[in-house]
Amino acid sequence: MSTAQHKIGSGYDTQSTADDVLAGIDLSGKLAVVTGGYSGLGLETTRALTKAGARVVVPARRPDAAREALAGIDGVEVDPLDLGDLESVRAFAERFLASGRSIDLMIDNAGIMACPETRVGPGWEAQFATNHLGHFALVNRLWPAIAPGARVVSVSSRAHHFSGMRWDDVHWAHGYDKWEAYGQAKTANVLFAVHLDRLGAERGVRAFSLHPGGIHTPLQRHIPKEEMIERGWIDEDGTLLNPGSFKTPEQGAATQVWAATSPQLDGMGGVYLEDCDIAEPAVDGDVSGGVKSWATDPEQAARLWELSAELTGVNAFA
């Protein structure tokens, strides 16, 4: 059954933290996979989940850096994974499946943002390939291990407002724009959750997408300082000009942790979240919040699934 794309009045807000939404929730015996769970929001997500008793597997493109960042956090293991390399995705999935374990929480958190035009694999645009196709292949390869009743969380962004799917040129062979390319990748993250939720609901596996909020993290590493100054984010010294407009990592991780664990979402799925609640549909001309209709259209979600399966050669539901 589809879930209405409207707020449910969760009682949380922009200031809520990952620890706030996990208060009273015991994750002992649960296993989570958090891609990129060693930097920015991912690190805080890993910390909060382990604090609540979960064991967390962190697939990492830089495993040595991941182990260093996660030192001192119990209940974590790191395994190499490069989402931009489908062979790496396959190898990680095979190692995990060989362990015989089940996944209760899958959080597709890793990503790149507004990078210069970059090609990976067979010439794919890097943001679409890494943020969407890599996670698509990963979840499909891990599907035999995803437990009935599990949740899959796709971390999107309000940047999905920047672009719907460019069906005639998804890999930006013509006229690359780094922000629109990021927007398309984030739209793909939402559409992925829409269709996965439909496919997985029979097993009780539900999927959600979300905007974590504006957070100053290493995700901005590809954005030149001059551009951040021009956008009014920082001054010449690199100081945040309006720190109140950014969430802390603890607040930024809250919505994805809420999506993965909250009993308030039992029986729901396929919806886009923000500020620890289901988001409202976006109003035309208003980019301050909500979800664009192009990102929740079930027909576009099914079309993207078919395209992704064709490109990656992976489809657990074929």
N, C-alpha and C positions, 0 to 999 in steps of 0.2 A: 504494500500500500504506500502510495506517495505521501510525502509530508508537505504540509503547506509552508510556503516560503514567507513566514511571518513570525514576529517575535513571540516568545512564549512567556516572557517575564521571568527570567531565570533568577533575578535578584542580584546578579553580578553586573559589573560595569567596566569602564575603561581602566579603572584603578585596581581591579582585582588581579591577584597574582596566581601563579601556578599552585603555590601552597594553599591559597585561599580555596580554590576550587577542589583541591584534594583533601581538604579537612574532613576527617571522619571516614575516608575511603581507604580500605586496606587492599593493597595490590599484591599481597604475599602469594606466591605461587604463579603469578602472571608473568608472561614473557612479552616484552615489547621490542620491536625493531624501530630504531630512530635513525634515518639517514641524516648524515651531517650532524649527528648528536654530540659533537665535541666543540662547536663554535657558536657564538651568538645565541639565538633562540634555542637551537638544538641542544647546546650544553645545559642551559637552564631546564629544558624539558627532561633531559636525562637525569639531572640532579633531582628534580622534583619527583619523577617516577620511582627512582631508586629509594628516595626518602620514604615513599609510601609503601615500599616493600617489593616493588617489581624488580625483575632482572632485565637488563637492557643490553641488547646487541646493537653496537654502533658500527655500521658499515662506513668506511672512511677512505677517501681518496688519498689522504696523507696519514697513514696509520701511526707513524711515529709521533707526529704532532698530536694526533688524537689521544694516544696513550699518555702523552705529557699533560694535555689539557684535562684529562679525566683522572689523573693520579689523585689518590685519596678518596675517590668515590667508590664505595663498595658495590658489588653486584653488577659490574659493567664488563663487557668484553668487546674487543675491537677486532674487525676483520676487514681486509682490503676490499674496496669496491670503487670503481670509477664509473659513474652513471653515464658518462659520455662514450663508453666503450662497452658494446653489447657482449663481447667475449668476457669481459670482467664481470658483468652482471650475471652471465650464465655460470661462471666459475663460483662466484659467491653463493648463488642459489643452490648449486649442487653441493657445496660444502655444508650449507645449512641443512638441506634436506637429509643429508647423510647422518646428521646428528640425531635425527628422529624426534626432534622437539616440535611443539606446536606454538604458533604465534597468536597471542590474544589481542595485541595492540600493534598496529602498523602505522607509523607516522612518517609520511614522505615529506621531510622537512628540508632536505638539501636543495641547493639551487644556486644559480648565478644570475646576476642582474646587470642589464645595460652595458654589456661588454662590447668592445669593438667587434666588428664583423669577424667571426671565427667559424671555421668549418671542422666538423668531427665526422668520424666514420666515413660513409660514402659521399661526403660533401654536404651533410646536413647542417643547418643553422644551429649553432651551439646551444642557444637558450631553449629552443623547442626540443632539441635532442636530449639535453641534460635534464631540464626541469620536467619535461613530460615523457618523452619516449623512454628514457632510462628507467623512470619510475614505473611506467606502463609494463615494460618488460620484466622488471623486478617483481612486481606484485603478481603478474601472471605466472612467472616461474616459481614463485613461492606459494602459489595458490594451494597446492596439496598440503601445505603445513599450516595454512590459515584456519584456525579453529572455528567450528560453528559458534556463532554468537560473538565473533571477533568484530573489531572496528578497524576500518582503514581510513586514515585521515590524510587528505591531500592539502598541503599548505600552499594556498594561492596568494592573492594580494588584491588590494583595491586597484592596482595597476591593470587588472583585467579590463577596466574601463577604457584603456588606451587603444585596444584593438580586439575585434572579434577574430574568428578564424579566417585567414586568407586562403580560402580553398584553392584558388588558382595559383598560389605561390607560397606554400607554407614554409619553404626553406629560404625565402627571401633571395631568390636568384636575381631579382631586380629591385633597385632602390632601397637598400637596407637602411632601416632606422632603428637604432638600438632600443629606444623606449617602446616603439610600437611592437618590435620583435619580442621584447619582454612581456608586453601586454598580451600578445597572442599566446605565449607560453603559459601565462597565468590563467587566461581563459581556458586553455586546454586542461589545466589542473582542475578547474571546476567541472568541466564537461566529463572528465574522467570519473570523478566521484559520482556524478549523476548516473552514468551508465553502469558503473561497477555496482552501485547500490541496487539497481534493477536486477542485474545478473546474480548478485550474491544473496539477495533477500531470502531466497528459498532455503538457504543454509543458515539463515539468521545473521549473515555477515552484512553489516551496514557501513556505508561510506559517507564521509562528510568532507567538505572543502571549507576554507576559511581565509579571512584576512586577519593577520595577527596584530595589525596596527603599525604605525610608523615607529621604527626603532633604529637607533644608530648602532649598527653592528658591522662586522667585516664584510657583510653582503655588499656594502658600498665601495668595495675595494677597486672596482673598475671605473668609478666616477672621479674625474679629475677634481682636484681641490678648487680650481677656478669655477667649475660648474656648480659645485656645492655652495660656493660663495654667491654665485649668480642666482641660484635658487633660494637664497636666503636661509640656508641651513646652518652655515658657520660663518665666522668672521675671518679676517686675514690670519689670525693666530690659531685658527682651527677650533675655536670655542663655539659650542652650540649657541645660536642666537636666541632661540626660543625653546629651551629645554622642556618646558611644560607641554609643548606640542608633540614630544616624543615619549613613547612608553619606555619604561625600563625593560631590560631583558626578562625580568621576573613577571612583569605585566604582559609583555609581548608573548611569552610562552603560555599564558593562561588559557587562551581560546583553544589552542591545539590540545592541551592537556584536558580541558573540559570536554572537547569533542571525543577524545579517546576513552574517557572514564566516567562521565557524569550519568547517573541514573535518570536525570531529567530528560535525557535523550533516548531512553529505552523505547524501542518500537518505532523510532524515527530514523530517517536517513535520506541521503540524496540532496541535502540542502546545504547552502552556503551560510557560514556563520561569521559574526564579528562581535567583538566586545563581549564574549561569553554568552551569546544569545544567537538565535536564528536571525539573520538579517532580513530587512524588508527589501522588496524589489526596488531597484534604483529609479529615481525620478529623472526624466530626460533633462539634460542640462545641469544636473547636480552631481558633481563628482566627489562629494563629501562622504558618501557612504552608500550602502545597499549593493545589490547584485544586478548586473545587466542581464536583460532577457536573453541575449545571445549566448550567455554562459550557462543558462539553465534549460535551454531548449532540448528536449529529449531526442528529437530527430537529429540535431547537430551532434549530440553526445554519441548517438549510435553511429553516425557517419565517421566521427573521429576515432571511435573504437575500431571500426573496420579498416580505416587508413593506418592506424597505429599497428594493428595486427599484421597488415600487409608489409609495412616498412620494417618491423622488427622480426617478423617470422614467428611470433609467439602469440598464442591465444589459448588460454586455459579453458575457454568455453566453446571452442570449435567443435 
